[in-house]
Amino acid sequence: MVTADGHASDTSAAISFDTVINAVLLGGVVIVLFWKVFLQGKTPTVKAKTAGGARSAESRKEVKDVVRKPSHSLGEELSLSIGDLHFGQPRCRVRSPDLEAMPTLIKCPRDQLLAEKICVAEIFIEEDAFWVAQGTKSNRLVYAMKKRGDVSEVMCVVVEGPEPKEAHPDEEPEPETYGSDHSKIQLIP
Protein backbone atom coordinates (compact mmCIF):
# COMPACT_ATOMS: atom_id res chain seq x y z
CA MET A 1 0.00 0.00 0.00
CA VAL A 2 1.35 3.44 -0.93
CA THR A 3 0.86 6.54 1.23
CA ALA A 4 0.18 10.06 -0.04
CA ASP A 5 3.86 10.98 -0.04
CA GLY A 6 4.80 7.90 -2.24
CA HIS A 7 6.36 5.60 0.42
CA ALA A 8 5.30 2.02 1.06
CA SER A 9 3.27 1.32 4.19
CA ASP A 10 5.07 -0.59 6.96
CA THR A 11 1.87 -2.24 8.22
CA SER A 12 1.36 -4.40 5.13
CA ALA A 13 5.04 -5.50 5.21
CA ALA A 14 4.75 -6.34 8.91
CA ILE A 15 1.55 -8.29 8.35
CA SER A 16 3.01 -10.31 5.52
CA PHE A 17 6.19 -11.04 7.53
CA ASP A 18 4.09 -12.22 10.51
CA THR A 19 1.94 -14.29 8.18
CA VAL A 20 5.01 -15.99 6.71
CA ILE A 21 6.45 -16.77 10.16
CA ASN A 22 3.10 -18.18 11.36
CA ALA A 23 2.76 -20.29 8.23
CA VAL A 24 6.27 -21.74 8.70
CA LEU A 25 5.57 -22.57 12.36
CA LEU A 26 2.20 -24.14 11.51
CA GLY A 27 3.87 -26.21 8.79
CA GLY A 28 6.49 -27.41 11.27
CA VAL A 29 3.78 -28.46 13.76
CA VAL A 30 1.91 -30.37 11.05
CA ILE A 31 5.09 -32.18 9.95
CA VAL A 32 5.97 -33.18 13.53
CA LEU A 33 2.43 -34.43 14.21
CA PHE A 34 2.41 -36.39 10.94
CA TRP A 35 5.76 -37.96 11.80
CA LYS A 36 4.67 -38.85 15.36
CA VAL A 37 1.39 -40.43 14.29
CA PHE A 38 2.26 -42.19 11.05
CA LEU A 39 6.00 -42.56 10.57
CA GLN A 40 7.50 -43.11 14.00
CA GLY A 41 7.81 -46.85 14.71
CA LYS A 42 6.12 -48.02 17.84
CA THR A 43 8.57 -50.28 19.64
CA PRO A 44 7.11 -52.78 22.09
CA THR A 45 8.19 -52.49 25.67
CA VAL A 46 10.04 -55.28 27.44
CA LYS A 47 6.83 -56.18 29.24
CA ALA A 48 4.96 -56.41 25.95
CA LYS A 49 7.71 -58.51 24.41
CA THR A 50 8.00 -61.01 27.24
CA ALA A 51 4.44 -61.17 28.46
CA GLY A 52 2.36 -60.41 25.43
CA GLY A 53 1.69 -56.90 26.74
CA ALA A 54 -1.83 -55.61 26.34
CA ARG A 55 -2.80 -58.25 23.79
CA SER A 56 -5.93 -60.19 24.46
CA ALA A 57 -5.74 -63.89 25.31
CA GLU A 58 -7.19 -64.78 21.90
CA SER A 59 -4.56 -62.71 20.11
CA ARG A 60 -1.74 -64.35 22.08
CA LYS A 61 -3.15 -67.80 21.37
CA GLU A 62 -3.24 -67.05 17.63
CA VAL A 63 0.43 -66.03 17.69
CA LYS A 64 1.37 -69.18 19.65
CA ASP A 65 -0.55 -71.42 17.23
CA VAL A 66 1.06 -69.88 14.18
CA VAL A 67 4.67 -69.60 15.36
CA ARG A 68 5.28 -72.54 17.69
CA LYS A 69 6.91 -74.92 15.23
CA PRO A 70 10.24 -76.20 16.57
CA SER A 71 12.94 -76.23 13.93
CA HIS A 72 15.04 -78.94 15.64
CA SER A 73 14.18 -82.34 17.09
CA LEU A 74 14.74 -83.34 20.72
CA GLY A 75 18.20 -84.79 21.35
CA GLU A 76 19.73 -83.07 18.32
CA GLU A 77 23.21 -81.64 18.88
CA LEU A 78 23.87 -78.10 17.68
CA SER A 79 26.77 -75.71 17.66
CA LEU A 80 25.40 -72.34 18.79
CA SER A 81 26.98 -68.96 19.42
CA ILE A 82 27.35 -68.31 23.14
CA GLY A 83 25.98 -64.79 22.58
CA ASP A 84 22.68 -66.21 21.29
CA LEU A 85 22.02 -68.30 24.39
CA HIS A 86 19.60 -66.92 26.97
CA PHE A 87 19.39 -67.80 30.63
CA GLY A 88 16.47 -69.94 31.77
CA GLN A 89 16.87 -68.97 35.42
CA PRO A 90 17.24 -65.54 37.03
CA ARG A 91 19.99 -66.71 39.43
CA CYS A 92 23.08 -68.94 39.37
CA ARG A 93 24.40 -70.71 42.44
CA VAL A 94 28.07 -70.10 43.24
CA ARG A 95 28.25 -73.45 45.03
CA SER A 96 25.86 -76.17 44.02
CA PRO A 97 25.79 -79.80 45.19
CA ASP A 98 27.56 -82.22 42.80
CA LEU A 99 28.84 -79.34 40.62
CA GLU A 100 32.12 -77.41 40.62
CA ALA A 101 32.21 -74.07 42.39
CA MET A 102 31.66 -71.10 40.09
CA PRO A 103 35.18 -69.60 40.58
CA THR A 104 36.71 -72.97 39.65
CA LEU A 105 34.43 -73.23 36.63
CA ILE A 106 35.37 -69.76 35.42
CA LYS A 107 39.12 -70.45 35.83
CA CYS A 108 39.14 -73.96 34.31
CA PRO A 109 40.86 -74.53 30.94
CA ARG A 110 38.93 -73.43 27.87
CA ASP A 111 39.00 -76.96 26.38
CA GLN A 112 37.32 -78.35 29.49
CA LEU A 113 34.45 -75.86 29.08
CA LEU A 114 34.15 -76.62 25.36
CA ALA A 115 33.83 -80.34 26.14
CA GLU A 116 30.62 -79.68 28.11
CA LYS A 117 27.26 -79.88 26.34
CA ILE A 118 24.60 -77.37 27.30
CA CYS A 119 20.94 -78.38 27.40
CA VAL A 120 18.87 -75.81 25.50
CA ALA A 121 15.24 -75.43 24.50
CA GLU A 122 13.79 -73.35 21.71
CA ILE A 123 11.43 -70.84 23.29
CA PHE A 124 9.00 -68.75 21.26
CA ILE A 125 7.94 -65.28 22.34
CA GLU A 126 5.51 -63.81 19.86
CA GLU A 127 7.24 -64.15 16.46
CA ASP A 128 10.78 -64.55 17.84
CA ALA A 129 12.58 -67.79 18.75
CA PHE A 130 15.30 -67.93 21.40
CA TRP A 131 17.65 -70.66 22.62
CA VAL A 132 17.34 -70.85 26.41
CA ALA A 133 19.62 -72.85 28.72
CA GLN A 134 17.65 -75.42 30.71
CA GLY A 135 18.62 -76.55 34.19
CA THR A 136 21.03 -75.38 36.85
CA LYS A 137 24.13 -76.97 35.32
CA SER A 138 23.52 -75.48 31.86
CA ASN A 139 22.79 -72.01 33.25
CA ARG A 140 26.00 -72.12 35.32
CA LEU A 141 28.03 -73.19 32.27
CA VAL A 142 26.55 -70.41 30.13
CA TYR A 143 27.29 -67.89 32.90
CA ALA A 144 30.92 -69.05 33.20
CA MET A 145 31.47 -68.99 29.41
CA LYS A 146 29.99 -65.51 29.03
CA LYS A 147 31.92 -64.23 32.05
CA ARG A 148 35.23 -65.51 30.60
CA GLY A 149 34.57 -64.00 27.18
CA ASP A 150 36.91 -66.36 25.31
CA VAL A 151 34.28 -68.89 24.19
CA SER A 152 32.33 -68.06 21.05
CA GLU A 153 30.73 -71.38 19.99
CA VAL A 154 29.39 -74.11 22.25
CA MET A 155 27.91 -77.56 21.71
CA CYS A 156 24.28 -77.83 22.78
CA VAL A 157 21.69 -80.60 23.05
CA VAL A 158 18.05 -79.75 22.29
CA VAL A 159 15.74 -80.69 25.17
CA GLU A 160 12.08 -80.08 25.79
CA GLY A 161 11.36 -76.64 27.16
CA PRO A 162 9.17 -75.86 30.13
CA GLU A 163 5.45 -75.54 29.69
CA PRO A 164 4.35 -71.91 29.26
CA LYS A 165 3.41 -70.51 32.63
CA GLU A 166 -0.12 -69.24 32.98
CA ALA A 167 -0.35 -66.09 35.04
CA HIS A 168 -3.26 -64.87 37.02
CA PRO A 169 -4.90 -61.77 35.52
CA ASP A 170 -3.78 -59.58 38.43
CA GLU A 171 -0.14 -60.79 38.39
CA GLU A 172 2.62 -60.15 35.89
CA PRO A 173 3.55 -63.43 34.19
CA GLU A 174 6.96 -64.97 34.80
CA PRO A 175 9.20 -64.59 31.74
CA GLU A 176 10.32 -67.65 29.79
CA THR A 177 13.81 -66.20 29.33
CA TYR A 178 15.94 -63.97 31.50
CA GLY A 179 17.93 -62.50 28.64
CA SER A 180 21.41 -63.16 27.31
CA ASP A 181 23.38 -60.65 29.42
CA HIS A 182 25.31 -62.42 32.20
CA SER A 183 25.64 -59.20 34.21
CA LYS A 184 21.88 -59.25 34.90
CA ILE A 185 21.98 -62.72 36.41
CA GLN A 186 22.18 -62.75 40.19
CA LEU A 187 24.79 -64.97 41.83
CA ILE A 188 23.64 -66.64 45.04
CA PRO A 189 25.68 -68.76 47.54
QUICORHU-V443759 format. One line per field, one symbol per residue. psi: psi as a letter, one per 20 degrees, with the letter a starting at -180 (. if undefined). Layout:
psi->???
This chain:
psi->pprhjjqqphghghghghggggggggggggggggggghhppopqrhghhhiicjqrhgghhggghghmopiqqpippqoqphhipqpiqiqppgpqpjqqqghghhirqghgghhqpppqqoppociqpqpppprggghgggggghggjjphqqpqpprprqqpppqqhiqpqpqiqkriohijpppq.
